[in-house]
Amino acid sequence: MTSTLLETIGLSVDAALATLIWLVQLIIYPAFGQIRTDRFCDWHHGYMNAISIVVMPLMLAQAALTMYGLISAFSWFGASAAGCMLVAWGVTFTLSVPCHRALQKSGNTPELVKRIVATNWFRTIAWSAVLLLHLAEILWDSIV
């Protein structure tokens, strides 16, 4: 594969994750509190299965492409993007997953909905930064 094709795929994956996390942050998570309590656990279980099918391949692709990029042509843009990606992964597995487990167990209590919305800002900012760093690197490379 050419580096231009890999760059395009990487940018597409970054854009997909950034778009998805903004949708989750602004629409999906705030809507959790609107789902009837007696239906929430079933709905949430289905949501988690469905969103995982979309998110996990994107996260794995982003990790692979980021690591490949760092190994094949190190840049500070790439290293910074990798750091932001690691923040997103860290928050996902230390804050978001436990919050989803609590939601699955306890339902959509206002406290848990507020917690998942608040802690998800870290992922929203991190994945947005990955995309912006990728775009900045492309712009920088076209100027220099």
N, C-alpha and C positions, 0 to 999 in steps of 0.2 A: 504494500500500500504506500502511496506517496504521502509525504508529510502534509501536503495541502489537503488531501482527503482526510487524514487523521485529524488535522486541525479543524476541519469542517465538522466532522463527527463529534469531536470534543466540544466545540462551541455549541452544537445542537444539544448535546447531553447537558451541558451547563445551563443552557437556556431553558430546557425542559424542567430541570430541577428547580431553577429559580422561579419559573412560572408556577409550577406545582406548589412550591412552599408558600408563595404569596396567596394562591387560591385557598390553601389550607388555613393560612393565618387570618385572612380577612373574611372568608366565607364559611368554610367547613367547621373549624373548631368553634367559632362563636355560635354556630347553629346547633351545636351539641345540646345546649341548654333548652332548645325549642322542641326537642324530640320527647315524646311522651315517655315518662319514667317507666311505665310498664312495658314499653317496647324497646327501650334504649339498649339493653344488653344484647338482645338479638340483632338489632340494627348495627350496633358497634362491632359485634363479632364479624358480621358480613362486610362492614366497611374496612376493618383491619385486613381481612383476607384479600379484598379487592385492591386496596391501595398498595399492599405489599407486592402484588403482582406487577404493578407499575413502578413503584419506587425502588425496590431492591435491584432489578437489572440496571436501572439508571445509576444508582449509587455504585454498583460494582464496575460498570463501564467507566464512570468518572474516575474511580480510583485507579483502574488499570491504565487509562489514557494519561492521567496525571503522572503516575509513576513512570510510565514509558517516556513521557515528555521530559521529565527530570533527568532520566538516565541518558536519553539520546541527545539532548541539547539543554543543559542546565541554564535556567535564567532565574533572576530574582522574582520576576512576575510569577513564574511557575512554582517557585518555592513558596511564595506568599499564598498563592492559590491552594497549594497542597496543605499549608497550615490552616487556612480557612476551611478546607474540606475536612480536615481532621477535627476541627472544632465542631462542625456540623455532625460528624459521626459520633463524636464524644457526647454531645448533647442528646443526640438521638437515643443512644443506648444507656445513658446515665439519668436523663430526665424524662424524655418523651415516652420511651417504652414503659418505665415504671408508672408513669401517669396513666398510660393507656390500660395497664393492668389494673390499676386502682379504679378507673372508670368502668372497666369490665366487671369488676367485683362489686362496686358500690353503686353504680349507675351514674347518671349525669348530675351529680350534686353541684351546686353553684361554686363551691370552693374548688373542686377538681377542674371544672370548666375554666375558671379564672386562672388556675395554676398552669394548665396546659397552654392556654393562650399566652400567658406571660412568659413562660419558659421557651415557647416556640419562637419568640423574637430572636433568640440567639441563633437558631437555625436559619431563620429568614434572612438575617443580616449576613451570616456566614456564606450561605449559598448565593446570595446576591453578590457578595464580594468576589466569590470565585468567578462568576460570570463577568463582572466588571474588570477584574484583573486579566481575564482571558482576552476581553475586548481591548483593553489597554495595551497588552502585549502585541496583539495583531496591529494595532494602530502604530505603536512604537516601531515595530519591525518594518512597517511600510514607510515610515519617515526616515529611519536611519539607514 
